[in-house]
Amino acid sequence: MTTPLAQAETVLQRCWDHWQALASRPDLQPELKALSALRKQLTARLFSIAAFGLVNRGKSAVLNALAGEARLEVGPLNGVTQKPQSLLWQPGPGIPWQVRLIDTPGLNEINGEAREQLAWEVARAADLILFVIATDLTQLEYQALLELRTLHKPLLLVLNKCDLYSEAELQAICEQISRHLDWLSPQALLTVAACPKPQKVRTHWPDGRITLEWERPAPQIEALRGRIVEILQTEAESLLALNGLKRLERLQAQLWQKQWQYHARYLEQWSTACALGKGVAVGLAPLGLDLLLAPLLDGLWLLGLGRRLRLPWGALRRALGDLWRPLLFNGLLLLLAEGLGSWLGGGWGNSLLAGVVAGVGLYRLGSLGPPLLTRWVGEAFGLGAVLRDLIGSKELPAKV
């Protein structure tokens, strides 16, 4: 049985092979570089986990605690993390994936709009998001969580600095959060103390001396580490495949949009020429034959458009599925024009009316192309079918 990751790699390879013929186009370089990076990530089986949230919530400390060493800079001031930083993490034996932990800048840093945008870009590319908070949700955190939910990827809400609260206070905060976020599963809310506050330790020495020293307890991170390991063991492959294909879907839409813009002048001329040709052909054709000729000329227009844009057959089939209603409407209008022309007396007036209706109908189809393009390419290279299978898979969590 083909695995989800193998299916994703097959679709990605088809896409890569298709666009290599246009690799010299300067305007496509950003998307092609992103496509290459995505291929490498899937090949390397690299699972990315991003820490996300407001400043001074302990995102860096949480990742340091997971890694078991202080590799990311932390500090008491806001905005210590100025740009995304990452480190590789080995969560334990039996995990066949490389895991990358990514630290992001805080969302509410003063004059940090550009860094906030970088944080959102990292979150959109990550396979798993750790949203780190330190108390009950603020309005900004609540809004950010709602936006993250639209990304349709697993999210763990990490309540850090739990050592600062009593057990009753901690329970009250968790209950309040659960009421605000009724869509969040109980397993997705985890309490940790990534960098517990120092405590006084009394030491009795052999010579009778007693000293008091401040020591920092070990991080309380076991619940979070265990949940991440569980996800890596049961859902990582499907999540990697799904996230990779959704990123591919966005890249595909950008590439096809650039294709349309690049060929916009030709496509406008093609639609105009086809509309004029259809109008003349239908106007000169005998009654009855023009009704058969009209859909054939519509198909010729669509094939020419697909050939110029290099649309794959899957996208062309989707185009026919989206355009059958306008095509049927054009046919009914042409039939009505034939009937009206015959009622008015036939002759050249009948032919002229039918030709105008046929030509205008096809020209109108040309104007529908750009908004439908991204929908057409969703089926290209089998992307749409594999995405639907993955989203409906039982291996993916039904609720984050």
BELGI-V635692 format. One record per helix or strand. SS is the DSSP state (A for helix, B for strand). FROM is the first residue (numbers start at 1). LEN is the number of residues. If there is no record, write none. Layout:
BEGIN
SS;FROM;LEN / SS;FROM;LEN
END
This chain:
BEGIN
A;4;19 / A;26;18 / B;46;7 / A;59;9 / B;85;5 / B;98;6 / A;113;13 / B;128;6 / A;139;11 / B;155;5 / A;162;3 / A;167;14 / A;186;3 / B;189;3 / B;193;1 / B;198;7 / B;210;7 / B;220;1 / A;222;13 / A;236;27 / A;264;21 / A;289;21 / A;313;32 / A;348;30 / A;380;12
END
